[in-house]
Amino acid sequence: MPHPWMPQALKADVGDHAPCDPEFPARAIAHITADRETTAEAPLDLVPFANLKGFFTGSGKGRAPHILWDPFTGAFVQFFPATSRSKAVFDAAGGTRTNRAGKVVIQIESLFFPHCRVNGKVFARLVDTPCNGWGDLHAWISSWGVPDVWPMGRPTSLSRSTCPADKWRAQGGWYAHAHVPENDHVDPGSWPAFVSQPIGPPFAEPRFEPFPGASFFQVGRKSLIIEEMHGRLVAEDCDRYTSSAGADVWGAGDVRSYTAWQQKLGFEGSAADGVPGRFSWDRLEVPNV
């Protein structure tokens, strides 16, 4: 049986679970957070992942999706299990039960708005981003029986195209927020193509360094793994080092920089203590040594 909680996602259960309608086919609904209004001439920095996580676990609980996805870092946080409806689309009383009409109705909010700026670069469309983590997300949603089809067409622009209620009930697959009955939104504007699972040699070498365990990271530990981690933290704009000397030795600069990475992924308080854990390590994608 597929897992109701995506294994790669932080779990931030907001409660208030409610069943979906299993007599209808499985579907997924694609959104973008669209939390700032910009133009190509006046871009703005992307809102931090932690801010949106805090919104959906706080004042925005009533609008929370299943998954918040950061396409720049590949981070995820999940607010409802796949077996529950979420609340990310408007659902009129006595209407088409837009949040529930399916064996599952998995809703994804991608952390994105048009002309957002990340590390000095501006991105006009979601598909222009690295779309990190999309393969994991697509595989998990597919495991719930959501077919790789867009009954109303894969979104290519920020425009409204409402799905007729009978088609909505009858056809499973992927829908844009712009397609959902009873709603008036135009997002997501674009969405990455479905991922074909790669077929390779059964014992292929891993591309990324496996998590060595929290106990590995002791003051004075010298390792190529730490040097590669150092490079990735710098590349992710989490450089809190005061010197480039001893890049292969675990020290205070690594703790500060790794704390910045954990915060970028949405960790807060004692959970952002600078000590690598499996989730944050896997998201960092340290090259295999």
Backbone as JSON, one array per atom type, in Angstrom:
{
  "sequence": "MPHPWMPQALKADVGDHAPCDPEFPARAIAHITADRETTAEAPLDLVPFANLKGFFTGSGKGRAPHILWDPFTGAFVQFFPATSRSKAVFDAAGGTRTNRAGKVVIQIESLFFPHCRVNGKVFARLVDTPCNGWGDLHAWISSWGVPDVWPMGRPTSLSRSTCPADKWRAQGGWYAHAHVPENDHVDPGSWPAFVSQPIGPPFAEPRFEPFPGASFFQVGRKSLIIEEMHGRLVAEDCDRYTSSAGADVWGAGDVRSYTAWQQKLGFEGSAADGVPGRFSWDRLEVPNV",
  "N": [[0.85, -1.2, 0.0], [0.53, 2.27, -0.79], [2.33, 4.97, 0.79], [0.81, 7.1, 3.14], [2.02, 9.42, 3.99], [4.37, 11.37, 2.45], [7.57, 10.08, 1.99], [9.84, 11.72, 1.65], [9.18, 14.14, 2.72], [8.92, 16.74, 5.2], [6.94, 16.26, 8.04], [4.11, 17.93, 8.96], [1.58, 17.81, 10.41], [-1.6, 19.13, 10.31], [-3.93, 18.28, 11.37], [-7.54, 17.8, 11.58], [-8.51, 15.88, 9.72], [-10.29, 14.42, 6.98], [-12.34, 12.2, 5.07], [-11.92, 11.33, 1.56], [-13.88, 11.01, -1.53], [-14.37, 7.94, -2.55], [-15.7, 6.91, -4.76], [-15.1, 8.33, -6.98], [-12.53, 8.99, -9.49], [-8.92, 8.94, -8.89], [-7.04, 11.93, -8.33], [-4.87, 14.8, -8.85], [-4.07, 18.13, -7.87], [-2.62, 21.04, -9.09], [-0.86, 23.83, -7.9], [0.51, 27.2, -7.55], [2.19, 29.18, -5.07], [2.06, 31.97, -5.38], [2.39, 34.36, -3.89], [3.3, 36.95, -4.05], [3.05, 39.91, -6.03], [4.42, 40.66, -9.08], [6.43, 42.01, -11.79], [8.16, 41.58, -14.93], [9.84, 43.72, -15.09], [10.04, 44.51, -12.48], [11.06, 42.5, -10.44], [10.86, 40.33, -7.48], [12.33, 39.04, -4.44], [12.15, 35.54, -3.73], [9.77, 34.29, -1.43], [10.68, 33.05, 1.76], [10.83, 29.51, 2.34], [10.25, 28.62, 4.93], [8.5, 30.6, 5.82], [6.11, 30.17, 4.39], [5.53, 27.59, 5.25], [5.05, 28.16, 7.95], [2.77, 29.75, 7.64], [0.81, 27.94, 6.6], [0.59, 26.19, 8.71], [-0.4, 27.79, 10.6], [-2.2, 30.66, 10.58], [-3.14, 30.11, 8.05], [-4.25, 27.57, 7.96], [-6.78, 26.83, 7.11], [-6.58, 26.88, 4.39], [-4.75, 25.08, 3.59], [-2.71, 22.91, 1.56], [-1.99, 19.48, 0.57], [0.78, 19.15, 0.15], [3.58, 21.29, 0.37], [5.9, 22.45, -1.85], [9.24, 23.16, -2.58], [10.68, 24.14, -5.41], [13.25, 24.92, -5.89], [15.07, 24.03, -3.93], [14.23, 21.45, -3.52], [12.85, 20.77, -1.27], [10.22, 19.56, 0.87], [7.11, 19.88, 2.61], [4.51, 18.34, 4.43], [1.04, 18.55, 5.07], [-1.42, 17.26, 5.31], [-2.42, 13.8, 5.34], [-2.32, 11.64, 2.44], [-4.68, 10.25, 2.33], [-6.64, 11.88, 3.31], [-8.86, 14.65, 2.64], [-7.66, 17.85, 1.57], [-7.51, 21.47, 1.88], [-7.18, 23.35, -0.15], [-8.57, 24.37, -2.34], [-11.5, 26.27, -3.26], [-14.62, 25.15, -2.11], [-17.8, 24.77, -2.74], [-20.76, 24.66, -0.79], [-22.85, 21.89, -1.21], [-21.99, 21.58, -3.78], [-19.61, 20.45, -6.21], [-17.85, 19.16, -4.59], [-15.04, 19.8, -4.48], [-12.59, 19.53, -3.1], [-12.66, 16.9, -2.38], [-13.52, 15.03, -4.3], [-12.58, 12.21, -5.33], [-10.65, 9.16, -5.22], [-8.23, 9.75, -4.1], [-7.38, 13.17, -3.6], [-4.95, 14.87, -4.22], [-3.23, 17.72, -3.35], [-0.94, 20.17, -4.4], [1.16, 22.78, -3.54], [3.36, 24.73, -5.15], [6.24, 26.48, -4.22], [6.4, 29.41, -5.48], [6.27, 32.31, -7.55], [5.47, 34.24, -10.48], [8.28, 35.8, -11.97], [9.91, 35.72, -9.77], [12.83, 36.12, -7.71], [15.81, 34.42, -7.22], [18.8, 33.89, -5.67], [19.82, 35.99, -7.19], [18.93, 35.49, -9.77], [16.21, 35.67, -12.05], [13.04, 34.15, -12.4], [10.6, 33.38, -14.67], [8.61, 31.45, -15.11], [7.3, 28.48, -13.58], [8.36, 26.14, -14.73], [10.81, 27.03, -15.52], [12.43, 26.93, -13.35], [14.77, 24.96, -11.32], [13.23, 22.77, -10.63], [13.72, 20.91, -8.63], [13.37, 17.86, -6.9], [11.03, 17.12, -8.12], [10.81, 14.61, -9.37], [10.67, 12.8, -7.19], [8.29, 13.7, -6.0], [6.38, 13.31, -8.06], [6.57, 10.52, -8.35], [5.6, 9.62, -5.86], [2.96, 10.59, -5.86], [1.98, 9.25, -8.1], [2.02, 6.68, -7.07], [-0.32, 6.55, -5.73], [-2.2, 6.05, -7.58], [-2.86, 8.1, -9.35], [-3.34, 9.03, -12.6], [-1.08, 9.74, -15.35], [-2.13, 12.08, -16.86], [-3.56, 15.06, -18.24], [-6.62, 16.06, -18.07], [-7.75, 18.5, -18.87], [-5.76, 19.57, -20.29], [-2.26, 20.23, -20.13], [-1.09, 22.9, -18.12], [-0.14, 26.0, -19.58], [-0.16, 28.7, -19.42], [-1.08, 31.6, -17.45], [-4.14, 31.45, -17.12], [-7.71, 31.12, -17.11], [-9.61, 28.13, -17.28], [-12.27, 26.51, -16.95], [-13.18, 23.31, -15.77], [-15.84, 21.28, -16.89], [-18.43, 20.18, -14.68], [-19.32, 17.49, -14.87], [-17.26, 16.24, -16.25], [-15.19, 16.68, -14.48], [-15.95, 15.01, -12.36], [-15.81, 12.53, -13.61], [-13.28, 12.02, -14.78], [-10.07, 11.12, -13.88], [-6.69, 12.15, -12.92], [-4.35, 14.82, -13.54], [-4.95, 18.16, -12.61], [-4.94, 21.67, -13.13], [-5.11, 24.4, -10.79], [-6.46, 26.35, -12.09], [-8.31, 24.93, -13.52], [-10.26, 23.88, -11.87], [-13.61, 23.33, -10.92], [-15.93, 25.79, -9.62], [-14.01, 27.53, -8.71], [-11.85, 30.46, -9.12], [-9.24, 30.92, -9.8], [-6.1, 31.26, -11.64], [-3.76, 29.89, -11.69], [-1.42, 27.07, -12.1], [0.07, 28.14, -14.2], [2.29, 26.96, -15.45], [3.75, 23.66, -15.52], [5.96, 21.01, -14.56], [6.98, 18.37, -16.84], [5.78, 14.97, -16.87], [7.6, 12.39, -15.21], [9.55, 9.87, -16.5], [10.4, 6.81, -15.11], [13.77, 6.13, -14.62], [15.65, 3.5, -16.15], [18.22, 1.51, -15.17], [21.49, 0.04, -14.52], [21.34, -2.57, -12.07], [22.97, -2.27, -9.85], [24.0, 0.31, -9.72], [26.3, 2.93, -9.0], [25.72, 5.22, -6.32], [24.71, 8.63, -6.88], [24.93, 10.57, -4.99], [26.32, 11.32, -1.77], [25.71, 8.97, 0.74], [23.86, 9.43, 3.82], [25.95, 9.82, 6.56], [25.36, 9.5, 9.22], [24.5, 11.14, 12.3], [26.41, 11.1, 14.32], [28.8, 11.15, 13.02], [29.61, 13.74, 12.62], [31.7, 15.31, 14.25], [33.62, 17.61, 16.2], [36.64, 18.51, 14.71], [36.75, 16.31, 13.03], [38.03, 15.0, 10.05], [37.5, 14.84, 6.62], [36.79, 13.94, 3.21], [34.14, 13.95, 2.67], [33.1, 15.98, 4.29], [34.34, 18.15, 3.1], [33.13, 18.15, 0.54], [30.5, 18.6, 1.35], [30.8, 21.17, 2.4], [31.25, 22.61, 0.02], [28.73, 22.33, -1.2], [27.06, 23.67, 0.61], [27.98, 26.27, 0.33], [27.29, 26.68, -2.35], [24.54, 26.68, -2.1], [24.0, 29.11, -1.04], [24.37, 29.27, 1.69], [26.56, 29.98, 3.07], [28.29, 30.47, 5.86], [30.78, 30.6, 6.7], [33.9, 31.72, 8.08], [36.39, 31.46, 7.15], [38.23, 29.88, 4.55], [39.98, 27.93, 5.07], [40.85, 24.63, 6.04], [38.63, 23.23, 4.93], [37.86, 20.64, 4.84], [37.49, 19.81, 7.41], [35.42, 19.33, 10.2], [33.87, 21.95, 11.89], [33.14, 25.0, 13.75], [32.27, 26.78, 11.76], [31.05, 25.09, 9.95], [28.86, 24.22, 11.43], [27.41, 26.63, 11.74], [26.84, 27.18, 9.04], [25.44, 24.91, 8.24], [23.24, 25.13, 9.87], [22.03, 27.35, 8.65], [21.26, 26.14, 6.25], [19.4, 24.22, 7.19], [17.45, 25.97, 8.16], [16.69, 27.15, 5.78], [15.34, 25.05, 4.65], [13.11, 25.02, 6.18], [13.21, 24.25, 8.84], [13.04, 25.0, 12.33], [13.98, 26.65, 15.44], [15.18, 24.38, 17.87], [15.38, 22.36, 16.06], [16.91, 23.29, 14.03], [19.79, 22.98, 14.47], [22.3, 22.78, 13.41], [23.43, 20.3, 13.16], [23.74, 17.7, 10.94], [20.92, 15.89, 9.72], [19.13, 13.03, 8.42], [17.07, 13.79, 6.57], [17.63, 16.53, 5.86], [20.21, 16.2, 4.92], [19.93, 14.48, 2.7], [18.48, 16.2, 1.04], [20.42, 18.11, 0.5], [22.18, 16.97, -1.29], [24.96, 16.03, -1.51], [27.86, 15.46, -3.35], [28.88, 12.16, -4.29], [31.65, 10.59, -2.76]],
  "CA": [[0.0, 0.0, 0.0], [1.33, 3.49, -0.8], [2.48, 5.63, 2.09], [0.0, 8.33, 3.2], [2.92, 10.56, 4.21], [5.48, 11.3, 1.49], [8.77, 9.82, 2.78], [10.85, 12.79, 1.54], [8.62, 15.4, 3.22], [8.72, 17.03, 6.62], [5.55, 16.05, 8.43], [3.56, 19.01, 9.78], [0.17, 17.44, 10.4], [-2.46, 20.18, 10.86], [-5.15, 17.67, 11.91], [-8.79, 18.02, 10.85], [-8.58, 14.97, 8.59], [-11.63, 14.03, 6.53], [-12.17, 11.29, 3.94], [-12.29, 11.71, 0.19], [-15.02, 10.28, -2.08], [-13.71, 6.9, -3.35], [-16.42, 6.53, -5.98], [-14.55, 9.12, -8.08], [-11.14, 8.59, -9.77], [-7.85, 9.65, -8.21], [-6.59, 13.13, -9.03], [-3.96, 15.74, -8.19], [-4.33, 19.53, -8.25], [-1.36, 21.78, -9.08], [-0.95, 25.25, -7.56], [1.69, 27.93, -7.1], [1.82, 30.0, -3.92], [1.67, 33.26, -5.94], [2.19, 35.22, -2.73], [3.72, 38.32, -4.33], [2.74, 40.36, -7.38], [5.63, 41.23, -9.67], [6.51, 42.09, -13.25], [9.52, 41.34, -15.41], [10.63, 44.93, -14.81], [10.15, 44.71, -11.03], [11.02, 41.21, -9.74], [11.05, 40.34, -6.03], [12.93, 37.82, -3.91], [11.23, 34.48, -3.35], [9.43, 34.23, -0.01], [11.32, 31.85, 2.35], [10.04, 28.29, 2.53], [9.77, 28.57, 6.32], [7.37, 31.52, 5.97], [4.89, 29.51, 3.9], [5.26, 26.49, 6.18], [4.43, 28.76, 9.12], [1.42, 30.21, 7.29], [-0.11, 26.82, 6.46], [0.38, 25.55, 10.01], [-0.95, 28.82, 11.48], [-3.42, 31.34, 10.15], [-3.59, 29.59, 6.76], [-4.66, 26.16, 8.04], [-8.01, 26.64, 6.36], [-6.27, 26.85, 2.96], [-3.56, 24.25, 3.44], [-2.71, 21.79, 0.63], [-1.29, 18.32, 1.13], [2.23, 19.3, 0.04], [4.26, 22.51, -0.06], [7.11, 22.0, -2.55], [10.2, 24.19, -3.0], [11.33, 23.61, -6.61], [14.65, 25.36, -5.93], [15.88, 23.18, -3.06], [13.7, 20.09, -3.45], [12.28, 20.53, 0.06], [8.78, 19.35, 0.95], [6.46, 19.71, 3.91], [3.17, 17.79, 4.18], [0.11, 18.99, 6.11], [-2.49, 16.26, 5.42], [-2.09, 12.55, 4.66], [-2.96, 11.47, 1.13], [-6.01, 9.66, 2.53], [-7.57, 12.93, 3.75], [-8.97, 15.82, 1.78], [-7.03, 19.07, 2.08], [-8.43, 22.61, 1.83], [-6.54, 24.37, -0.96], [-9.46, 24.97, -3.33], [-12.83, 26.62, -2.77], [-15.53, 24.02, -2.22], [-19.12, 25.32, -2.42], [-21.71, 23.74, -0.14], [-23.78, 21.29, -2.15], [-21.44, 21.61, -5.13], [-18.93, 19.29, -6.78], [-16.93, 18.64, -3.57], [-13.77, 19.93, -5.2], [-11.47, 19.04, -2.29], [-12.88, 15.5, -1.98], [-14.04, 14.16, -5.36], [-11.58, 11.3, -5.85], [-10.08, 8.2, -4.27], [-7.4, 10.76, -3.43], [-7.34, 14.47, -4.28], [-3.69, 15.36, -3.66], [-3.01, 19.09, -3.78], [0.45, 20.58, -4.25], [1.49, 24.19, -3.71], [4.77, 24.97, -5.43], [6.72, 27.78, -3.73], [6.77, 30.11, -6.71], [5.42, 33.31, -8.2], [6.16, 34.7, -11.68], [9.32, 36.83, -11.83], [10.59, 35.68, -8.47], [14.28, 36.2, -7.82], [16.51, 33.49, -6.34], [20.25, 34.01, -5.87], [20.09, 36.98, -8.22], [18.36, 35.12, -11.06], [14.76, 35.82, -12.09], [12.36, 33.02, -13.03], [9.27, 33.82, -15.12], [7.66, 30.34, -15.06], [7.72, 27.38, -12.73], [9.19, 25.19, -15.47], [12.15, 27.6, -15.69], [13.19, 26.66, -12.12], [15.4, 23.63, -11.38], [12.22, 21.72, -10.35], [14.34, 19.89, -7.79], [12.43, 17.06, -6.13], [9.81, 16.78, -8.87], [10.76, 13.17, -9.59], [10.18, 12.17, -5.97], [6.89, 14.07, -5.82], [5.59, 12.63, -9.08], [6.53, 9.08, -8.05], [4.73, 9.38, -4.71], [1.57, 10.81, -6.27], [1.63, 8.14, -8.99], [1.8, 5.48, -6.26], [-1.71, 6.59, -5.27], [-3.09, 5.75, -8.7], [-3.19, 9.28, -10.16], [-2.76, 8.77, -13.92], [-0.28, 10.8, -15.97], [-2.9, 12.77, -17.9], [-4.17, 16.35, -17.9], [-7.89, 16.06, -18.82], [-8.01, 19.82, -19.44], [-4.52, 20.04, -20.91], [-1.2, 20.71, -19.24], [-1.13, 24.37, -18.1], [0.94, 26.7, -20.27], [-0.27, 30.15, -19.19], [-1.93, 31.99, -16.33], [-5.46, 31.73, -17.68], [-8.78, 30.32, -16.53], [-10.29, 27.19, -18.17], [-13.0, 25.71, -15.97], [-13.59, 21.97, -16.16], [-17.26, 21.0, -16.64], [-18.6, 19.38, -13.47], [-19.43, 16.06, -15.16], [-15.92, 15.78, -16.61], [-14.43, 16.68, -13.23], [-16.31, 13.81, -11.6], [-15.58, 11.29, -14.36], [-11.91, 11.81, -15.28], [-8.96, 11.32, -12.96], [-5.47, 12.71, -13.49], [-3.82, 16.09, -13.03], [-5.69, 19.39, -12.94], [-4.46, 22.95, -12.62], [-6.08, 25.16, -10.0], [-7.24, 27.08, -13.09], [-9.32, 24.04, -14.11], [-11.15, 23.32, -10.86], [-14.92, 23.97, -10.85], [-16.28, 26.63, -8.47], [-12.87, 28.38, -8.36], [-11.61, 31.51, -10.1], [-7.81, 31.14, -9.92], [-5.52, 31.02, -12.97], [-2.47, 29.22, -11.53], [-0.05, 27.48, -11.84], [0.72, 28.79, -15.35], [3.08, 25.9, -16.09], [4.05, 22.56, -14.6], [6.94, 20.15, -15.22], [6.5, 17.17, -17.53], [5.83, 13.75, -16.09], [8.93, 11.79, -15.18], [9.67, 8.43, -16.76], [11.36, 6.25, -14.18], [14.95, 5.65, -15.36], [16.03, 2.09, -16.03], [19.67, 1.47, -15.19], [22.06, -1.18, -13.95], [20.77, -2.79, -10.74], [23.87, -1.91, -8.77], [24.66, 1.56, -10.1], [26.86, 3.71, -7.91], [24.88, 6.38, -5.99], [25.26, 9.93, -7.3], [25.12, 11.45, -3.84], [26.89, 10.64, -0.6], [24.69, 8.56, 1.73], [23.96, 10.07, 5.13], [26.89, 9.04, 7.37], [24.92, 9.45, 10.62], [24.77, 12.38, 13.03], [27.61, 10.97, 15.15], [29.98, 11.39, 12.17], [29.96, 15.16, 12.61], [32.35, 15.66, 15.51], [34.63, 18.65, 16.06], [37.96, 18.01, 14.33], [36.65, 15.22, 12.04], [38.56, 15.38, 8.75], [36.97, 13.91, 5.63], [36.38, 14.49, 1.92], [32.68, 14.15, 2.74], [32.88, 17.31, 4.86], [34.76, 19.12, 2.08], [32.08, 18.22, -0.47], [29.36, 19.26, 2.0], [31.16, 22.59, 2.46], [31.0, 23.19, -1.3], [27.3, 22.39, -1.46], [26.47, 24.73, 1.44], [28.33, 27.54, -0.32], [26.48, 26.78, -3.57], [23.14, 26.92, -1.72], [23.95, 30.43, -0.4], [24.34, 29.07, 3.14], [27.96, 30.16, 3.48], [28.49, 31.24, 7.08], [32.17, 30.35, 7.09], [34.74, 32.91, 8.21], [37.66, 31.14, 6.52], [38.17, 28.71, 3.66], [40.98, 26.97, 5.53], [40.28, 23.44, 6.69], [37.29, 22.96, 4.4], [37.55, 19.23, 5.04], [37.46, 19.55, 8.86], [34.19, 19.79, 10.82], [34.1, 22.96, 12.91], [32.07, 25.94, 14.06], [31.73, 27.34, 10.52], [30.13, 24.1, 9.38], [27.62, 24.25, 12.22], [26.66, 27.84, 11.36], [26.38, 27.07, 7.66], [24.41, 23.88, 8.15], [22.05, 25.74, 10.48], [21.4, 28.17, 7.61], [20.63, 25.21, 5.32], [18.21, 23.68, 7.85], [16.44, 27.04, 8.18], [16.21, 27.31, 4.41], [14.4, 23.95, 4.41], [11.91, 25.21, 6.99], [13.4, 23.87, 10.23], [13.04, 26.13, 13.25], [14.35, 26.39, 16.82], [16.17, 23.35, 18.15], [15.5, 21.48, 14.89], [17.95, 23.89, 13.19], [20.91, 23.03, 15.41], [23.56, 22.69, 12.7], [23.87, 18.91, 13.07], [23.0, 17.09, 9.83], [20.0, 14.76, 9.86], [18.97, 12.35, 7.12], [16.23, 14.55, 5.63], [18.34, 17.7, 5.34], [21.39, 15.72, 4.19], [19.49, 14.01, 1.38], [18.09, 17.36, 0.23], [21.63, 18.88, 0.14], [22.76, 16.29, -2.45], [26.42, 16.08, -1.45], [28.41, 14.51, -4.34], [29.46, 10.93, -3.75], [33.12, 10.58, -2.76]],
  "C": [[0.88, 1.24, 0.0], [1.31, 4.18, 0.56], [1.64, 6.91, 2.12], [0.83, 9.58, 3.44], [4.13, 10.39, 3.3], [6.79, 11.13, 2.26], [9.8, 10.95, 2.75], [10.39, 14.1, 2.17], [8.7, 15.51, 4.73], [7.24, 16.86, 6.94], [5.12, 17.18, 9.37], [2.04, 18.86, 9.79], [-0.67, 18.53, 11.07], [-3.77, 19.62, 11.42], [-6.34, 17.92, 11.01], [-8.85, 17.16, 9.6], [-10.04, 14.65, 8.26], [-11.48, 13.19, 5.27], [-12.5, 11.94, 2.6], [-13.47, 10.85, -0.27], [-14.5, 9.19, -3.02], [-14.46, 6.47, -4.59], [-15.92, 7.3, -7.2], [-13.08, 8.76, -8.29], [-10.12, 9.49, -9.06], [-7.37, 10.83, -9.04], [-5.58, 13.9, -8.19], [-4.27, 17.13, -8.72], [-3.05, 20.33, -8.04], [-1.62, 23.27, -8.84], [0.45, 25.87, -7.53], [1.24, 28.84, -5.96], [1.42, 31.42, -4.33], [1.46, 34.31, -4.86], [2.74, 36.63, -2.89], [3.38, 38.65, -5.78], [3.94, 41.1, -7.94], [5.44, 41.39, -11.18], [7.95, 41.78, -13.64], [10.43, 42.52, -15.1], [10.86, 45.15, -13.31], [10.03, 43.36, -10.31], [11.22, 41.37, -8.24], [11.66, 39.01, -5.59], [11.84, 36.81, -3.54], [11.0, 34.51, -1.84], [10.07, 32.97, 0.58], [10.33, 30.7, 2.56], [9.45, 28.24, 3.94], [8.57, 29.48, 6.54], [6.06, 30.86, 5.53], [4.54, 28.32, 4.78], [4.55, 27.03, 7.42], [3.01, 29.24, 8.84], [0.43, 29.04, 7.27], [-0.3, 26.03, 7.76], [-0.2, 26.53, 11.02], [-2.24, 29.39, 10.94], [-3.97, 30.81, 8.83], [-4.0, 28.13, 6.78], [-5.88, 25.87, 7.17], [-7.81, 26.64, 4.86], [-5.11, 25.92, 2.64], [-3.75, 23.16, 2.38], [-2.19, 20.53, 1.33], [0.21, 18.62, 1.25], [2.59, 20.73, -0.34], [5.61, 22.06, -0.61], [7.96, 23.2, -2.93], [10.96, 23.66, -4.21], [12.78, 24.03, -6.76], [15.55, 24.47, -5.08], [15.44, 21.73, -3.06], [13.13, 19.75, -2.08], [10.77, 20.38, -0.04], [8.35, 19.42, 2.41], [5.04, 19.28, 3.61], [2.27, 18.07, 5.37], [-1.06, 18.03, 6.33], [-1.97, 14.95, 4.82], [-2.84, 12.44, 3.34], [-4.39, 10.96, 1.26], [-7.05, 10.66, 3.0], [-7.73, 13.97, 2.64], [-8.12, 16.93, 2.4], [-7.99, 20.23, 1.8], [-7.97, 23.71, 0.87], [-7.39, 24.94, -2.08], [-10.8, 25.3, -2.68], [-13.79, 25.49, -3.07], [-16.91, 24.48, -1.77], [-20.01, 24.26, -1.78], [-22.69, 23.22, -1.17], [-23.27, 21.23, -3.57], [-20.75, 20.33, -5.53], [-17.89, 18.7, -5.83], [-15.5, 18.62, -4.11], [-12.56, 19.42, -4.41], [-11.54, 17.53, -2.03], [-13.15, 14.54, -3.13], [-12.94, 13.32, -6.0], [-11.18, 10.3, -4.79], [-9.02, 8.9, -3.43], [-7.54, 12.03, -4.25], [-6.12, 15.19, -3.7], [-3.38, 16.74, -4.24], [-1.59, 19.54, -3.42], [0.56, 22.08, -4.49], [2.99, 24.29, -3.96], [5.14, 26.37, -4.95], [7.26, 28.57, -4.92], [5.78, 31.22, -6.99], [6.18, 33.83, -9.41], [7.1, 35.87, -11.4], [9.86, 36.89, -10.41], [12.09, 35.64, -8.71], [14.91, 35.28, -6.77], [17.99, 33.54, -6.66], [20.59, 34.91, -7.05], [19.51, 36.68, -9.58], [16.84, 35.18, -10.99], [14.14, 34.69, -12.91], [10.92, 33.43, -13.39], [8.22, 32.73, -14.95], [8.19, 29.25, -14.13], [8.66, 26.43, -13.47], [10.58, 25.73, -15.75], [13.03, 27.34, -14.46], [13.89, 25.3, -12.26], [14.4, 22.48, -11.21], [12.83, 20.57, -9.56], [13.27, 19.17, -6.96], [11.21, 16.62, -6.89], [9.7, 15.27, -9.1], [10.22, 12.42, -8.39], [8.69, 12.44, -5.77], [5.99, 13.33, -6.8], [5.47, 11.14, -8.77], [5.58, 8.78, -6.89], [3.26, 9.54, -5.1], [1.1, 9.69, -7.2], [1.34, 6.87, -8.2], [0.37, 5.42, -5.73], [-2.7, 6.43, -6.43], [-3.52, 6.95, -9.51], [-2.55, 9.11, -11.53], [-2.03, 10.0, -14.48], [-1.02, 11.41, -17.16], [-3.38, 14.1, -17.33], [-5.49, 16.41, -18.67], [-8.23, 17.4, -19.47], [-6.78, 20.41, -20.13], [-3.52, 20.53, -19.87], [-1.15, 22.24, -19.28], [0.1, 24.99, -18.77], [0.88, 28.21, -20.09], [-1.16, 30.4, -17.98], [-3.29, 32.43, -16.88], [-6.46, 30.72, -17.13], [-9.41, 29.42, -17.6], [-11.02, 26.19, -17.3], [-13.45, 24.37, -16.53], [-15.09, 21.81, -15.92], [-17.4, 20.01, -15.48], [-18.67, 17.89, -13.77], [-18.07, 15.48, -15.54], [-15.04, 15.7, -15.36], [-14.7, 15.4, -12.43], [-15.82, 12.53, -12.29], [-14.12, 11.0, -14.65], [-10.88, 12.13, -14.2], [-7.76, 11.91, -13.68], [-5.09, 14.02, -12.83], [-4.65, 17.27, -13.53], [-4.93, 20.59, -12.39], [-5.53, 23.55, -11.71], [-7.01, 25.92, -10.96], [-8.36, 26.25, -13.71], [-10.45, 23.67, -13.16], [-12.5, 24.05, -10.84], [-15.08, 24.78, -9.56], [-15.16, 27.58, -8.05], [-12.64, 29.42, -9.44], [-10.12, 31.79, -10.31], [-7.3, 30.75, -11.3], [-4.2, 30.25, -12.89], [-2.57, 27.72, -11.86], [0.66, 28.15, -13.02], [1.61, 27.86, -16.13], [3.33, 24.83, -15.05], [5.01, 21.62, -15.3], [6.3, 18.91, -15.84], [6.6, 15.97, -16.61], [7.19, 13.07, -16.26], [8.82, 10.31, -15.5], [10.73, 7.88, -15.83], [12.54, 5.67, -14.94], [15.2, 4.17, -15.1], [17.54, 2.01, -16.17], [20.17, 0.17, -14.61], [21.62, -1.34, -12.51], [21.66, -2.36, -9.6], [24.66, -0.65, -9.12], [25.16, 2.3, -8.87], [25.95, 4.9, -7.6], [25.54, 7.68, -6.43], [25.61, 10.8, -6.13], [25.59, 10.63, -2.63], [25.78, 10.25, 0.38], [24.92, 9.24, 3.07], [24.86, 9.24, 6.04], [26.48, 8.9, 8.83], [25.34, 10.69, 11.38], [26.06, 12.3, 13.83], [28.9, 11.18, 14.35], [30.51, 12.81, 12.33], [30.45, 15.62, 13.98], [33.42, 16.7, 15.25], [35.99, 18.02, 15.76], [37.93, 16.87, 13.33], [37.12, 15.73, 10.68], [38.11, 14.37, 7.72], [36.65, 14.65, 4.33], [34.88, 14.73, 1.89], [32.37, 15.56, 3.25], [33.28, 18.39, 3.86], [33.7, 19.28, 0.99], [30.82, 18.89, 0.09], [29.57, 20.76, 2.06], [30.84, 23.26, 1.12], [29.52, 23.32, -1.61], [26.63, 23.49, -0.64], [26.78, 26.1, 0.84], [27.46, 27.74, -1.56], [25.03, 27.09, -3.27], [22.97, 28.26, -0.98], [23.78, 30.31, 1.12], [25.75, 29.2, 3.72], [28.04, 31.07, 4.7], [29.89, 30.99, 7.64], [32.92, 31.68, 7.2], [36.1, 32.7, 7.57], [37.47, 29.94, 5.63], [39.19, 27.65, 4.06], [40.28, 25.8, 6.22], [38.89, 23.11, 6.23], [36.89, 21.51, 4.61], [37.48, 18.83, 6.51], [36.2, 20.14, 9.46], [34.49, 20.75, 11.97], [32.92, 23.9, 13.05], [31.45, 26.54, 12.79], [30.76, 26.38, 9.83], [28.81, 24.1, 10.11], [26.76, 25.46, 11.84], [26.06, 27.7, 9.96], [25.29, 26.02, 7.52], [23.11, 24.33, 8.82], [21.29, 26.58, 9.45], [20.68, 27.3, 6.59], [19.34, 24.63, 5.93], [17.09, 24.72, 7.88], [15.86, 27.28, 6.8], [15.19, 26.23, 4.05], [13.14, 24.05, 5.25], [12.03, 24.75, 8.43], [13.48, 25.12, 11.1], [13.54, 25.68, 14.62], [15.41, 25.32, 16.96], [16.34, 22.37, 17.0], [16.53, 22.01, 13.9], [19.2, 24.09, 14.05], [22.27, 22.89, 14.75], [24.13, 21.29, 12.6], [23.07, 18.23, 11.96], [22.12, 15.94, 10.28], [19.76, 14.18, 8.48], [18.17, 13.18, 6.13], [17.01, 15.7, 5.02], [19.56, 17.29, 4.53], [20.99, 15.25, 2.78], [19.1, 15.16, 0.47], [19.3, 18.16, -0.24], [22.33, 18.28, -1.07], [24.28, 16.49, -2.53], [26.97, 15.05, -2.44], [29.06, 13.32, -3.67], [30.98, 10.96, -3.85], [33.63, 9.14, -2.72]]
}
